Amino acid sequence: MGNKLYIDKSCKICKTYGAYITSEKSIKMEIEDINSLENLESKDEIVFKSDDKYYYGVDGIIKSMEASNKSPIYTKILIYTPKVITKKIYKFISNNRYRISKLFSVIKPKP
């Protein structure tokens, strides 16, 4: 079974994360819209599916980063940071993702 990452495809932050995770061609991971999942309580979390196991929110980010061998330093930081802190930060970002993504379109990096 292949890995699947379910994201909110209408969110710029989520789409950017999906593009980052699959940026290497050797990575076999499908990106699907979160709305295609049935029986999901919250559509405000990234969901990662691997070997018929589902990982939600921060756990989904950690598992998808491990599966893609992306940023081992950031993965270790997320793993060793207390779950209470990472879940609160993730919840804040996921609940405000549309507002935060608007900031990215206003604040553009200088070329």
C-alpha positions in Angstrom: 0.0 0.0 0.0 1.2 3.5 -0.8 1.4 6.5 1.4 -1.3 9.1 1.1 -1.4 12.6 2.5 -4.8 14.2 2.9 -4.7 18.0 2.9 -7.2 20.9 2.5 -6.5 21.7 -1.1 -8.2 25.1 -0.8 -5.5 26.2 1.8 -2.2 27.7 0.6 -0.3 26.5 3.6 -1.5 22.9 3.2 -0.8 22.9 -0.6 2.7 24.3 0.0 3.3 21.5 2.6 2.1 18.9 0.2 4.3 20.2 -2.6 7.3 20.3 -0.2 6.8 16.7 0.9 6.5 15.4 -2.6 9.2 17.6 -4.2 11.6 14.8 -4.6 10.6 12.5 -7.5 11.8 9.3 -5.7 9.1 9.8 -3.0 5.9 7.7 -3.7 3.2 9.6 -1.9 -0.2 10.6 -3.2 -1.7 14.0 -2.2 -5.5 13.9 -1.8 -8.1 16.4 -0.7 -9.2 16.0 2.9 -12.8 16.2 1.8 -12.4 12.8 0.0 -12.1 11.1 3.4 -15.4 9.8 4.8 -16.3 9.5 8.5 -13.8 12.2 9.6 -14.7 14.2 12.6 -12.5 17.2 11.8 -11.5 18.5 8.4 -9.0 20.9 10.1 -6.2 18.4 10.4 -3.7 17.0 8.0 -4.2 13.2 7.7 -1.4 10.8 6.7 -2.2 7.2 5.8 0.4 4.5 5.7 -0.1 0.8 5.8 -3.8 1.3 6.6 -3.0 3.4 9.7 -4.1 7.0 10.0 -2.1 9.7 11.6 -3.8 13.1 12.4 -2.4 16.6 12.9 1.1 16.8 14.2 1.5 13.0 14.1 0.5 13.1 10.4 3.2 15.8 9.8 5.8 13.8 11.7 5.0 10.5 9.9 4.8 12.1 6.5 8.2 13.8 7.0 9.7 10.4 8.2 8.2 8.7 5.1 9.7 11.2 2.8 13.0 11.6 4.5 12.5 15.3 4.7 14.2 17.6 7.2 15.3 15.0 9.8 16.3 17.9 12.2 12.8 19.4 12.1 11.3 15.9 12.5 13.4 15.3 15.7 12.4 18.7 17.1 8.7 17.8 16.6 9.2 14.4 18.2 11.1 15.7 21.2 8.9 18.7 21.9 6.2 18.0 24.4 3.0 16.9 22.7 0.9 19.5 24.6 2.9 22.3 23.0 3.0 20.9 19.5 -0.7 20.1 19.6 -1.6 23.6 20.8 0.6 25.2 18.1 -0.8 22.9 15.4 -4.4 23.6 16.5 -3.8 27.4 16.4 -2.3 27.2 12.9 -5.0 24.8 11.6 -7.9 26.9 13.0 -6.4 30.1 11.5 -4.8 28.7 8.3 -6.9 30.9 6.0 -6.0 34.1 7.9 -2.3 33.1 8.0 -2.2 32.2 4.3 -3.5 35.7 3.6 -0.5 37.1 5.4 1.8 35.2 3.1 0.2 36.8 0.1 0.5 40.3 1.6 4.1 39.8 2.9 6.2 38.7 -0.1 9.9 38.0 0.1 12.2 40.4 -1.7 13.8 38.9 -4.9 
